[in-house]
Amino acid sequence: MQSPGSGDGLRLTFYCKDPDSKTKDDCPSFYRTDRGSWVVQGNRQGESVAVQLHALRDDETFVEIPEALAERFVHMYVEERYGIDLGQAAVRVAQGRTRDPQA
């Protein structure tokens, strides 16, 4: 799925969503851009969170995403980019076959 940006020409391609989400469309997600960057869709948070951020510029914002989505993103990205299945590496570590985080 691609969607046009807000007048700046940025184009998004859906990458992954929260695996624990119950709905099909409205859930925290990652999108790849045509600029080699990422857009994250998540839950807005208020001022009490904003004051904890470091040097938030006027043109920046923030969202909260569930840990399951971050984990899914990392697994998918590492497998796509480096050809390493982190799921299998985690199984080997858990079984005691290797302690090497590069496995």
N, CA, C and O atoms as a GROMACS GRO file, in nm:
protein
  412
    1MET      N    1   0.084  -0.118   0.000
    1MET     CA    2   0.000   0.000   0.000
    1MET      C    3   0.088   0.123   0.000
    1MET      O    4   0.176   0.137   0.085
    2GLN      N    5   0.066   0.212  -0.094
    2GLN     CA    6   0.137   0.338  -0.097
    2GLN      C    7   0.037   0.451  -0.081
    2GLN      O    8  -0.078   0.440  -0.124
    3SER      N    9   0.083   0.558  -0.020
    3SER     CA   10  -0.005   0.673  -0.002
    3SER      C   11   0.077   0.799  -0.021
    3SER      O   12   0.193   0.803   0.019
    4PRO      N   13   0.018   0.903  -0.080
    4PRO     CA   14   0.094   1.026  -0.101
    4PRO      C   15   0.119   1.099   0.029
    4PRO      O   16   0.039   1.089   0.123
    5GLY      N   17   0.229   1.171   0.035
    5GLY     CA   18   0.262   1.251   0.153
    5GLY      C   19   0.177   1.376   0.157
    5GLY      O   20   0.088   1.394   0.073
    6SER      N   21   0.202   1.462   0.251
    6SER     CA   22   0.122   1.583   0.268
    6SER      C   23   0.183   1.698   0.190
    6SER      O   24   0.221   1.800   0.248
    7GLY      N   25   0.193   1.683   0.058
    7GLY     CA   26   0.243   1.792  -0.024
    7GLY      C   27   0.394   1.795  -0.040
    7GLY      O   28   0.444   1.877  -0.117
    8ASP      N   29   0.468   1.710   0.030
    8ASP     CA   30   0.613   1.714   0.019
    8ASP      C   31   0.667   1.603  -0.071
    8ASP      O   32   0.789   1.587  -0.082
    9GLY      N   33   0.581   1.527  -0.134
    9GLY     CA   34   0.623   1.423  -0.226
    9GLY      C   35   0.665   1.293  -0.159
    9GLY      O   36   0.701   1.199  -0.229
   10LEU      N   37   0.660   1.286  -0.029
   10LEU     CA   38   0.699   1.165   0.043
   10LEU      C   39   0.599   1.054   0.013
   10LEU      O   40   0.477   1.075   0.021
   11ARG      N   41   0.651   0.936  -0.022
   11ARG     CA   42   0.564   0.822  -0.047
   11ARG      C   43   0.595   0.712   0.052
   11ARG      O   44   0.711   0.683   0.081
   12LEU      N   45   0.490   0.650   0.104
   12LEU     CA   46   0.503   0.546   0.206
   12LEU      C   47   0.463   0.410   0.151
   12LEU      O   48   0.373   0.399   0.068
   13THR      N   49   0.533   0.306   0.198
   13THR     CA   50   0.496   0.168   0.170
   13THR      C   51   0.483   0.097   0.304
   13THR      O   52   0.576   0.098   0.384
   14PHE      N   53   0.368   0.036   0.328
   14PHE     CA   54   0.346  -0.037   0.453
   14PHE      C   55   0.454  -0.142   0.470
   14PHE      O   56   0.491  -0.209   0.374
   15TYR      N   57   0.507  -0.156   0.594
   15TYR     CA   58   0.612  -0.254   0.623
   15TYR      C   59   0.562  -0.362   0.721
   15TYR      O   60   0.566  -0.480   0.689
   16CYS      N   61   0.516  -0.320   0.838
   16CYS     CA   62   0.463  -0.418   0.934
   16CYS      C   63   0.376  -0.347   1.036
   16CYS      O   64   0.384  -0.225   1.054
   17LYS      N   65   0.292  -0.426   1.103
   17LYS     CA   66   0.205  -0.370   1.207
   17LYS      C   67   0.223  -0.448   1.335
   17LYS      O   68   0.289  -0.552   1.338
   18ASP      N   69   0.165  -0.398   1.441
   18ASP     CA   70   0.168  -0.464   1.571
   18ASP      C   71   0.108  -0.603   1.557
   18ASP      O   72  -0.010  -0.615   1.523
   19PRO      N   73   0.185  -0.708   1.584
   19PRO     CA   74   0.130  -0.843   1.568
   19PRO      C   75   0.020  -0.876   1.669
   19PRO      O   76  -0.055  -0.971   1.649
   20ASP      N   77   0.010  -0.798   1.775
   20ASP     CA   78  -0.094  -0.821   1.874
   20ASP      C   79  -0.220  -0.739   1.848
   20ASP      O   80  -0.315  -0.745   1.928
   21SER      N   81  -0.223  -0.663   1.739
   21SER     CA   82  -0.340  -0.578   1.712
   21SER      C   83  -0.460  -0.664   1.675
   21SER      O   84  -0.448  -0.768   1.612
   22LYS      N   85  -0.574  -0.616   1.716
   22LYS     CA   86  -0.699  -0.689   1.693
   22LYS      C   87  -0.770  -0.641   1.567
   22LYS      O   88  -0.854  -0.712   1.512
   23THR      N   89  -0.737  -0.521   1.522
   23THR     CA   90  -0.803  -0.466   1.404
   23THR      C   91  -0.710  -0.472   1.284
   23THR      O   92  -0.589  -0.485   1.298
   24LYS      N   93  -0.769  -0.462   1.167
   24LYS     CA   94  -0.692  -0.475   1.044
   24LYS      C   95  -0.620  -0.346   1.006
   24LYS      O   96  -0.506  -0.352   0.960
   25ASP      N   97  -0.683  -0.231   1.024
   25ASP     CA   98  -0.630  -0.109   0.967
   25ASP      C   99  -0.575  -0.007   1.066
   25ASP      O  100  -0.476   0.060   1.036
   26ASP      N  101  -0.635   0.008   1.182
   26ASP     CA  102  -0.597   0.118   1.271
   26ASP      C  103  -0.512   0.067   1.386
   26ASP      O  104  -0.561   0.048   1.498
   27CYS      N  105  -0.384   0.045   1.359
   27CYS     CA  106  -0.296  -0.005   1.464
   27CYS      C  107  -0.156   0.050   1.442
   27CYS      O  108  -0.122   0.094   1.332
   28PRO      N  109  -0.074   0.047   1.546
   28PRO     CA  110   0.064   0.093   1.531
   28PRO      C  111   0.135   0.017   1.419
   28PRO      O  112   0.125  -0.106   1.409
   29SER      N  113   0.207   0.091   1.335
   29SER     CA  114   0.269   0.032   1.217
   29SER      C  115   0.398   0.104   1.181
   29SER      O  116   0.422   0.216   1.224
   30PHE      N  117   0.481   0.036   1.102
   30PHE     CA  118   0.600   0.096   1.041
   30PHE      C  119   0.576   0.107   0.891
   30PHE      O  120   0.517   0.018   0.830
   31TYR      N  121   0.622   0.217   0.832
   31TYR     CA  122   0.616   0.239   0.689
   31TYR      C  123   0.755   0.276   0.640
   31TYR      O  124   0.826   0.354   0.704
   32ARG      N  125   0.794   0.222   0.525
   32ARG     CA  126   0.920   0.259   0.459
   32ARG      C  127   0.889   0.376   0.366
   32ARG      O  128   0.784   0.378   0.302
   33THR      N  129   0.979   0.473   0.358
   33THR     CA  130   0.959   0.586   0.268
   33THR      C  131   1.045   0.570   0.144
   33THR      O  132   1.137   0.488   0.140
   34ASP      N  133   1.014   0.648   0.043
   34ASP     CA  134   1.094   0.647  -0.078
   34ASP      C  135   1.223   0.726  -0.061
   34ASP      O  136   1.300   0.740  -0.156
   35ARG      N  137   1.248   0.778   0.058
   35ARG     CA  138   1.371   0.852   0.088
   35ARG      C  139   1.472   0.769   0.167
   35ARG      O  140   1.576   0.820   0.206
   36GLY      N  141   1.441   0.642   0.190
   36GLY     CA  142   1.530   0.559   0.270
   36GLY      C  143   1.516   0.587   0.419
   36GLY      O  144   1.612   0.570   0.495
   37SER      N  145   1.398   0.629   0.460
   37SER     CA  146   1.371   0.656   0.602
   37SER      C  147   1.244   0.581   0.641
   37SER      O  148   1.186   0.508   0.561
   38TRP      N  149   1.202   0.600   0.766
   38TRP     CA  150   1.086   0.528   0.819
   38TRP      C  151   0.986   0.624   0.881
   38TRP      O  152   1.024   0.727   0.937
   39VAL      N  153   0.858   0.591   0.870
   39VAL     CA  154   0.751   0.662   0.939
   39VAL      C  155   0.686   0.561   1.033
   39VAL      O  156   0.660   0.446   0.996
   40VAL      N  157   0.661   0.605   1.156
   40VAL     CA  158   0.601   0.519   1.257
   40VAL      C  159   0.463   0.573   1.292
   40VAL      O  160   0.448   0.691   1.323
   41GLN      N  161   0.364   0.487   1.288
   41GLN     CA  162   0.228   0.520   1.330
   41GLN      C  163   0.209   0.461   1.468
   41GLN      O  164   0.234   0.342   1.490
   42GLY      N  165   0.165   0.543   1.562
   42GLY     CA  166   0.145   0.494   1.698
   42GLY      C  167   0.046   0.579   1.774
   42GLY      O  168  -0.022   0.664   1.716
   43ASN      N  169   0.039   0.557   1.902
   43ASN     CA  170  -0.054   0.631   1.988
   43ASN      C  171   0.007   0.762   2.034
   43ASN      O  172   0.118   0.765   2.086
   44ARG      N  173  -0.068   0.871   2.015
   44ARG     CA  174  -0.022   1.002   2.062
   44ARG      C  175  -0.015   1.003   2.213
   44ARG      O  176  -0.094   0.938   2.282
   45GLN      N  177   0.082   1.077   2.264
   45GLN     CA  178   0.097   1.094   2.407
   45GLN      C  179   0.098   1.243   2.438
   45GLN      O  180   0.112   1.325   2.347
   46GLY      N  181   0.082   1.279   2.562
   46GLY     CA  182   0.066   1.418   2.601
   46GLY      C  183   0.193   1.488   2.645
   46GLY      O  184   0.304   1.438   2.627
   47GLU      N  185   0.172   1.603   2.704
   47GLU     CA  186   0.281   1.691   2.746
   47GLU      C  187   0.371   1.626   2.851
   47GLU      O  188   0.492   1.652   2.854
   48SER      N  189   0.315   1.541   2.937
   48SER     CA  190   0.397   1.478   3.041
   48SER      C  191   0.503   1.387   2.980
   48SER      O  192   0.608   1.363   3.041
   49VAL      N  193   0.478   1.336   2.862
   49VAL     CA  194   0.578   1.256   2.790
   49VAL      C  195   0.671   1.348   2.713
   49VAL      O  196   0.792   1.326   2.709
   50ALA      N  197   0.616   1.451   2.651
   50ALA     CA  198   0.696   1.544   2.569
   50ALA      C  199   0.810   1.607   2.648
   50ALA      O  200   0.919   1.624   2.595
   51VAL      N  201   0.786   1.641   2.774
   51VAL     CA  202   0.890   1.708   2.853
   51VAL      C  203   1.006   1.614   2.886
   51VAL      O  204   1.113   1.659   2.926
   52GLN      N  205   0.986   1.484   2.870
   52GLN     CA  206   1.092   1.387   2.897
   52GLN      C  207   1.183   1.362   2.776
   52GLN      O  208   1.287   1.298   2.789
   53LEU      N  209   1.143   1.412   2.660
   53LEU     CA  210   1.221   1.391   2.538
   53LEU      C  211   1.336   1.490   2.530
   53LEU      O  212   1.328   1.600   2.584
   54HIS      N  213   1.442   1.450   2.464
   54HIS     CA  214   1.560   1.534   2.449
   54HIS      C  215   1.551   1.618   2.322
   54HIS      O  216   1.545   1.564   2.212
   55ALA      N  217   1.549   1.748   2.338
   55ALA     CA  218   1.558   1.844   2.226
   55ALA      C  219   1.453   1.820   2.118
   55ALA      O  220   1.487   1.812   2.000
   56LEU      N  221   1.328   1.809   2.156
   56LEU     CA  222   1.219   1.792   2.060
   56LEU      C  223   1.198   1.924   1.987
   56LEU      O  224   1.161   2.024   2.048
   57ARG      N  225   1.223   1.923   1.856
   57ARG     CA  226   1.208   2.045   1.776
   57ARG      C  227   1.060   2.070   1.746
   57ARG      O  228   0.977   1.981   1.760
   58ASP      N  229   1.029   2.194   1.705
   58ASP     CA  230   0.892   2.230   1.672
   58ASP      C  231   0.837   2.147   1.556
   58ASP      O  232   0.716   2.124   1.549
   59ASP      N  233   0.924   2.102   1.466
   59ASP     CA  234   0.878   2.025   1.351
   59ASP      C  235   0.882   1.874   1.376
   59ASP      O  236   0.865   1.795   1.282
   60GLU      N  237   0.906   1.832   1.501
   60GLU     CA  238   0.910   1.691   1.536
   60GLU      C  239   0.789   1.654   1.622
   60GLU      O  240   0.730   1.739   1.688
   61THR      N  241   0.755   1.527   1.619
   61THR     CA  242   0.649   1.475   1.704
   61THR      C  243   0.693   1.339   1.758
   61THR      O  244   0.804   1.295   1.730
   62PHE      N  245   0.608   1.274   1.832
   62PHE     CA  246   0.643   1.145   1.890
   62PHE      C  247   0.516   1.063   1.907
   62PHE      O  248   0.406   1.116   1.923
   63VAL      N  249   0.534   0.932   1.903
   63VAL     CA  250   0.425   0.839   1.926
   63VAL      C  251   0.478   0.723   2.009
   63VAL      O  252   0.598   0.699   2.015
   64GLU      N  253   0.387   0.653   2.072
   64GLU     CA  254   0.422   0.533   2.147
   64GLU      C  255   0.384   0.411   2.064
   64GLU      O  256   0.274   0.406   2.007
   65ILE      N  257   0.474   0.313   2.058
   65ILE     CA  258   0.443   0.187   1.990
   65ILE      C  259   0.465   0.073   2.088
   65ILE      O  260   0.548   0.083   2.178
   66PRO      N  261   0.392  -0.036   2.072
   66PRO     CA  262   0.411  -0.150   2.161
   66PRO      C  263   0.544  -0.221   2.134
   66PRO      O  264   0.595  -0.219   2.022
   67GLU      N  265   0.599  -0.283   2.237
   67GLU     CA  266   0.725  -0.354   2.223
   67GLU      C  267   0.716  -0.465   2.118
   67GLU      O  268   0.813  -0.492   2.047
   68ALA      N  269   0.600  -0.529   2.108
   68ALA     CA  270   0.583  -0.636   2.009
   68ALA      C  271   0.605  -0.584   1.867
   68ALA      O  272   0.659  -0.656   1.783
   69LEU      N  273   0.564  -0.459   1.839
   69LEU     CA  274   0.586  -0.401   1.707
   69LEU      C  275   0.734  -0.372   1.685
   69LEU      O  276   0.786  -0.399   1.577
   70ALA      N  277   0.801  -0.317   1.786
   70ALA     CA  278   0.945  -0.291   1.773
   70ALA      C  279   1.020  -0.421   1.747
   70ALA      O  280   1.110  -0.426   1.663
   71GLU      N  281   0.984  -0.526   1.819
   71GLU     CA  282   1.050  -0.656   1.801
   71GLU      C  283   1.024  -0.711   1.661
   71GLU      O  284   1.115  -0.763   1.596
   72ARG      N  285   0.900  -0.700   1.616
   72ARG     CA  286   0.868  -0.749   1.482
   72ARG      C  287   0.946  -0.672   1.376
   72ARG      O  288   1.000  -0.732   1.283
   73PHE      N  289   0.953  -0.540   1.390
   73PHE     CA  290   1.028  -0.457   1.296
   73PHE      C  291   1.174  -0.501   1.291
   73PHE      O  292   1.229  -0.520   1.182
   74VAL      N  293   1.236  -0.516   1.407
   74VAL     CA  294   1.378  -0.555   1.412
   74VAL      C  295   1.398  -0.690   1.344
   74VAL      O  296   1.490  -0.705   1.263
   75HIS      N  297   1.316  -0.787   1.375
   75HIS     CA  298   1.330  -0.920   1.315
   75HIS      C  299   1.316  -0.912   1.163
   75HIS      O  300   1.398  -0.969   1.090
   76MET      N  301   1.213  -0.843   1.114
   76MET     CA  302   1.191  -0.834   0.970
   76MET      C  303   1.305  -0.760   0.902
   76MET      O  304   1.354  -0.803   0.798
   77TYR      N  305   1.348  -0.649   0.961
   77TYR     CA  306   1.452  -0.567   0.900
   77TYR      C  307   1.585  -0.641   0.895
   77TYR      O  308   1.652  -0.640   0.792
   78VAL      N  309   1.624  -0.706   1.004
   78VAL     CA  310   1.751  -0.779   1.007
   78VAL      C  311   1.750  -0.893   0.906
   78VAL      O  312   1.850  -0.917   0.838
   79GLU      N  313   1.638  -0.964   0.896
   79GLU     CA  314   1.632  -1.073   0.799
   79GLU      C  315   1.639  -1.020   0.656
   79GLU      O  316   1.709  -1.076   0.572
   80GLU      N  317   1.566  -0.911   0.629
   80GLU     CA  318   1.566  -0.854   0.495
   80GLU      C  319   1.702  -0.795   0.458
   80GLU      O  320   1.753  -0.818   0.349
   81ARG      N  321   1.760  -0.721   0.550
   81ARG     CA  322   1.885  -0.647   0.522
   81ARG      C  323   2.009  -0.736   0.528
   81ARG      O  324   2.099  -0.723   0.445
   82TYR      N  325   2.013  -0.827   0.626
   82TYR     CA  326   2.135  -0.905   0.651
   82TYR      C  327   2.117  -1.055   0.630
   82TYR      O  328   2.214  -1.131   0.639
   83GLY      N  329   1.996  -1.100   0.603
   83GLY     CA  330   1.972  -1.241   0.580
   83GLY      C  331   1.981  -1.327   0.705
   83GLY      O  332   2.004  -1.448   0.695
   84ILE      N  333   1.964  -1.267   0.821
   84ILE     CA  334   1.973  -1.340   0.948
   84ILE      C  335   1.833  -1.352   1.008
   84ILE      O  336   1.765  -1.252   1.030
   85ASP      N  337   1.792  -1.474   1.034
   85ASP     CA  338   1.664  -1.499   1.098
   85ASP      C  339   1.684  -1.494   1.249
   85ASP      O  340   1.730  -1.592   1.309
   86LEU      N  341   1.650  -1.382   1.310
   86LEU     CA  342   1.670  -1.367   1.454
   86LEU      C  343   1.586  -1.464   1.535
   86LEU      O  344   1.623  -1.500   1.647
   87GLY      N  345   1.475  -1.507   1.481
   87GLY     CA  346   1.393  -1.605   1.551
   87GLY      C  347   1.469  -1.734   1.570
   87GLY      O  348   1.466  -1.791   1.679
   88GLN      N  349   1.536  -1.780   1.468
   88GLN     CA  350   1.615  -1.902   1.477
   88GLN      C  351   1.737  -1.881   1.565
   88GLN      O  352   1.775  -1.971   1.640
   89ALA      N  353   1.800  -1.764   1.557
   89ALA     CA  354   1.916  -1.735   1.642
   89ALA      C  355   1.874  -1.736   1.788
   89ALA      O  356   1.947  -1.787   1.873
   90ALA      N  357   1.757  -1.682   1.818
   90ALA     CA  358   1.709  -1.679   1.956
   90ALA      C  359   1.683  -1.821   2.006
   90ALA      O  360   1.709  -1.850   2.123
   91VAL      N  361   1.633  -1.907   1.921
   91VAL     CA  362   1.609  -2.046   1.960
   91VAL      C  363   1.741  -2.115   1.992
   91VAL      O  364   1.751  -2.186   2.091
   92ARG      N  365   1.844  -2.094   1.908
   92ARG     CA  366   1.975  -2.156   1.933
   92ARG      C  367   2.034  -2.108   2.064
   92ARG      O  368   2.090  -2.187   2.140
   93VAL      N  369   2.022  -1.979   2.092
   93VAL     CA  370   2.075  -1.926   2.217
   93VAL      C  371   2.000  -1.986   2.335
   93VAL      O  372   2.060  -2.027   2.434
   94ALA      N  373   1.868  -1.991   2.324
   94ALA     CA  374   1.786  -2.045   2.433
   94ALA      C  375   1.818  -2.192   2.459
   94ALA      O  376   1.810  -2.239   2.573
   95GLN      N  377   1.853  -2.264   2.355
   95GLN     CA  378   1.886  -2.405   2.370
   95GLN      C  379   2.030  -2.426   2.413
   95GLN      O  380   2.073  -2.540   2.436
   96GLY      N  381   2.106  -2.318   2.424
   96GLY     CA  382   2.243  -2.328   2.471
   96GLY      C  383   2.344  -2.370   2.367
   96GLY      O  384   2.458  -2.404   2.400
   97ARG      N  385   2.304  -2.369   2.239
   97ARG     CA  386   2.399  -2.408   2.134
   97ARG      C  387   2.503  -2.301   2.109
   97ARG      O  388   2.615  -2.331   2.067
   98THR      N  389   2.468  -2.177   2.136
   98THR     CA  390   2.562  -2.068   2.114
   98THR      C  391   2.530  -1.955   2.209
   98THR      O  392   2.414  -1.935   2.246
   99ARG      N  393   2.628  -1.883   2.248
   99ARG     CA  394   2.608  -1.764   2.329
   99ARG      C  395   2.645  -1.640   2.248
   99ARG      O  396   2.641  -1.528   2.300
  100ASP      N  397   2.682  -1.659   2.123
  100ASP     CA  398   2.727  -1.552   2.035
  100ASP      C  399   2.607  -1.472   1.985
  100ASP      O  400   2.523  -1.529   1.916
  101PRO      N  401   2.596  -1.342   2.018
  101PRO     CA  402   2.481  -1.264   1.972
  101PRO      C  403   2.480  -1.245   1.821
  101PRO      O  404   2.379  -1.203   1.765
  102GLN      N  405   2.591  -1.276   1.753
  102GLN     CA  406   2.597  -1.265   1.608
  102GLN      C  407   2.536  -1.387   1.539
  102GLN      O  408   2.517  -1.386   1.418
  103ALA      N  409   2.504  -1.490   1.615
  103ALA     CA  410   2.453  -1.614   1.556
  103ALA      C  411   2.316  -1.595   1.498
  103ALA      O  412   2.258  -1.690   1.444
   0.00000   0.00000   0.00000
